[in-house]
Amino acid sequence: MNIKAYISFLKEVLLHSVTSFGGPQANLGLLQLRFVEKRKDLTDDELLEYNAICQLLPGASSTQTIVLIGYKIGGYTLALFTLLVWIFPACAFMTGVAILYNHQNFSAGFSMLAYLKPMSIAFIISAMLKLFSKSVNNTITRWVFIGASLAVLIGFKSPWTIPLVILLAGIATNFSKKRIPTVPVQKVKIKTRTIVIFLLFFIVAGFLSEKATRNNWTQQKVFNLFETNYRFGTFVFGGGDVLIPLMYEQYVTRPSSNRIIKSKRNVIKVSSDAFLTGAGLVRAVPGPVWSVTSYMGAIAVNDKSIPWQIVGSITAALGVFLPSFFIVLFAFPLWQILKKYAIVFRSLEGINAAVVGVMLGASFYLSRDLVQSMEVVAWPILITNVLILCTSTYLLYTQKIATHWLVLSVITIGFISSI
């Protein structure tokens, strides 16, 4: 075990966590800059493969991708520390916001973050340009790239679009058997430790949550929080855009339903205002969007003391992120076996091209907001958005500027503009 190398890697994960704005696609661009080009912890092909696997699994895909990088370098132990370091800054910030909200009429202006969106799009575009030549290099991959771009541009808001595009792309490149020959496959024993632990957590969490509710335990909501968020982490496909509406139904709509009122169950309830405050703010925070669960965890126990609000936050965050951790570490070794089959190996060609297409489609989709905002914002703001988008893309693609300096520069521009 190389402790020094592991600490160096975790420092980079921490820096990545506090500069990773813009969601999964922008996160992929940052991973490519930081861990492929700068540190050379993995290759472009490996990063694309990791990302594709995670897009097909339930859970937080950005979190799963960086966990796999940690797993590649240091096994299960480093993967776990990678998870904790990655989620800590965003979860700590959102917990602080929740505590402020619980104890005073909290409202904060984040106008200094106004220009982070065009910068985030620049991360996606620069990474797409760098990966294009490696992944899109023949007729079939060009068609896959175009099809994936259009599909994502049209169906970006659907949680099924990206997994379906990746699946179809893998099928498409299997129609040619000439590029990649069939190779013999050796039988390998699949380790089931992580999936067994995952299932044990699922069963025990459900049992304790129901028992706490029925017996009205003093800290019942803490058990409910873990079970609810563990369930979210297990079954949610599509990232934060899917998780947040499901949380709204669970915490805001469901407690007011006739069924719950009649049953007199003491369920977790969050006001609509409190929920929307956290759901909106998390978009301006670097790191995983799923860190919004830590905010909801603290809000859910607002009748308790601050230490218990922190416990609620930690419980909710661990509940939603642990399934992502267990599932990806079970699926990855299984994938390593499956990809030795020619049919799976040939699929990688299409999958990699589709991932690059997804990045282009996401860039166009996100850029539409900058164009559509012409009618509701002043021209100087629109021009500044476009300049930041173009300048950031240029610096990232050609100059290899350190990402944290770029983020700080854009925040500074936003701060000056807001004065």
Secondary structure as UniProt FT lines:
FT   HELIX           3..17
FT   TURN            18..19
FT   HELIX           23..31
FT   HELIX           32..38
FT   HELIX           44..55
FT   HELIX           61..103
FT   HELIX           111..113
FT   TURN            114..115
FT   HELIX           116..135
FT   HELIX           139..155
FT   TURN            156..157
FT   TURN            159..160
FT   HELIX           161..172
FT   HELIX           173..175
FT   HELIX           193..214
FT   TURN            215..216
FT   TURN            218..219
FT   HELIX           220..235
FT   HELIX           240..248
FT   HELIX           249..253
FT   HELIX           254..256
FT   HELIX           258..263
FT   HELIX           272..281
FT   HELIX           282..284
FT   HELIX           289..291
FT   HELIX           292..300
FT   TURN            301..303
FT   HELIX           306..338
FT   TURN            339..340
FT   HELIX           342..372
FT   HELIX           373..375
FT   HELIX           379..394
FT   HELIX           395..399
FT   HELIX           403..418
//
